Every structure is written in structure tokens, then in C-alpha cells.
């Protein structure tokens, strides 16, 4: 990603730098795989600069390094890919075939790290955190992320998350 002011001088400089890079590294830059985005510049300027660089004009609402750009971060649709990844991972694991210890290792090792990329950039809404925790909890206690299950402690259902944490520590200690 390269940032520049929308001026002819800057665009020509970028083109020169990319040509030097290509010449010295032996790597070629494919302009058709590159996109030009404009902030605070007119559509005519974008089209002119696009002609100089030989790359198409992009529109906001794109993904960069797996993070959607141009979407309201607080909107629930922003977090749909994370929830989808959770469900996809859990569906492939067939949790009913795993022991409780195996499910616990998968939940702690894999599922805890999946949303970290998003969470490193954006604050996660409480609603999304509750949904992710619900998927983890259902998989851990029932082996299926989409069906609710009842976790028992000494024959009684757990009341809240604090009891769950204490019980896991007591069981696996």
C-alpha cells in the first residue's frame, strides 16, 4: 500500500520508483492486479492518474490483509467473517468424536486466536463477544457449536461464567 498526495508529480514519482524496483529486483509489477483509491480528489483526477499508472480504479469496501476497509466497524456485518470462521472450524472438527480434554485444547489453542487479528485493530462489540463465547461454550460442552448444551457441575447446571472458570480449573488444575 502506497500513500501519496493527488498530484501529477507524486504519481510520476511513484511510477519511477516502481520502475526502478522492477529493474533492480528482476520482479515485474502487474498493474492490472493493483488498484488506485482516491481520497479528497475528483473522479477526473483518479481517471487521469489511473491512465498514467496503468491500473484500474478501486472503490472503498475492500479487504486489506484480511481486514475489511470502508465498513462501519461497529456494524455487526463487519464481524460476520470472524463468526463464519468460528463456525467453519467447529463444523469440521466433529466435536462429538473428541474427548472433553480434546475439545478443551481445541477451544483454548485455536478458537482463542482466530479473532485476534480483527481485535488487534478494532474494539469488539459486546454482542459479538457474547456470540463467540456462546459458540465456544456450546462446542466445549456439547461437541456442536450450533446446538445449545447444558454444562453440569456435580449434577447441577452452571450458573455463570465464574463458576465455569473455577470448575475447569478444578477439573484440569
N, C-alpha and C positions, 0 to 999 in steps of 0.2 A: 504494500500500500504506500503510495507516494502522495504527499500533500503539496500543493502549490497554489499561489495566487492566480486568479484567472487573467493572466496577461500573456501576450504573444511571446515576450521574452522568456518567461518561465517555462512555457510549453516547449519552445525550441531548445531550451537548456535541458529539459528532461529528455527530449528526443536525442540530443547529443550524448548525454550520459548513458542512456540505454544502448546507443550505437557503440560507444567505447567499451561498455561492459561486454557486449556481444563479440566485439572484435578481439578483446584480450582474453576472454574466458573460453571462447570457442562455442559458447552456448548461444542458441538463437532465441529471440523473444518472439512469441506468436501473438501479434496484435489482436487477432480475432478472439483470443481467449482472455484478453484484457478488457476492462470496462472503464469508461470515463464517467465520473459523477461530478455534478456541479452544485456548489453552494454559493449563494449570492452572485450568480451570474445568469445571463439571459440564455434562452434556448438557442438563439443565433450564435452566441459565443461558443456554446457547447458543440454545436454542429461544426463550426469552423475549426475548433481545436480537435475534434474527432477526426476531421479530414486530414489534419496535419499529422496526428499520431497514428492514424490508420486503425483505430479501434472503435467499436460501437459505443453508444451512449447507454449507460445503465440507469436504472431507476431505484429509488430507495425502496426498502422492503427486500433486502437481500441478506445472505448469511456470510459472515466472515469468521473463519476459524471455528465454525460450529455455532456461533452466536448470532441470532437474528438482529439485524440493524434496521432501524426505521419503524419498529413496532413499539407501542407503549409497553414499557417493562412491567407495569403493574397489571396489565390486562392478562386474564387467565390464559388466553390463547398463546401468549409468549412462552408459557411453561409447558404447553402440550407436548413438545418433543421430549422433555425430560420425563414426564409421566408415561409417554409412549415407550421410551427406552426401558423404564422400570417394568412395565407390563410385558414387553417383548422378552426381556431377560428372564423374568419369572415364568412365563409360559413355556420357555424352552427347557427349564430345569426339571420339570416333573417332580415337584417337591414331595409328593406323596411317596415316592420311591426312596427318599432320603431320610436318614435318621434326624432326630431333633438337633443333635450336635452338628450334623452336616448342614442343615438349614441355617443354624445359628452362624456358622462360619461364612456361608454364602452371604447372608444378610449383612454381617459386620464387615466383611472384606470387600465385597463387590458393590452392593447397593449403597453403602455409605459414601462411596467415592464417585458414583455416577453423576449426581447433581453438582459436584464441587466446581466444575468448570463454569457453570452458569452462576453459581453462588459467589464465585470469586469476583464477578463483575457487577452483579445486581443483587439488591436486597430481595430476599424471597418473601412473598406474601404468606401470612399465617395460613390462609386457606390451602395453599399449595403444600406447605409443610405438613399440615394435617393429612392431606391426601396421600403424600409419600409415606408418612408414618403408618397410615392405615394399610397401605399395600404391603409394607414390610411386616407389620404385625400379623396380617392375615396369612401371609406366606409362612412366617415363622411358626405360628401355632396350628395352622391347618394344612399347609402344603399347597394352598391355592391362593393366589393374590386377589382373585375376583370374588371369592365366596367368604362371607364372614364366618369366623370360627370363635369358639368360646375357649379362652385360656383358663385353666383351672390351677389352683394352688391349694393343696390339701383338700381337694374336692369342692372348693368354693371358687366362683369366678373372681378374677382380679377386679379391683375397684378402680384403680387409676394407674397412671404410668409409674409413679414412685414405687408402688408395690411390685410392678413388673420388673423394674430395675433391681430391686432388692432380691426378688425371687431368682432372677438369673444369676446374680452374684452368689446366692446361697447354693444354687444347683451346680454351678460351674466354678465356683470360687476362688 
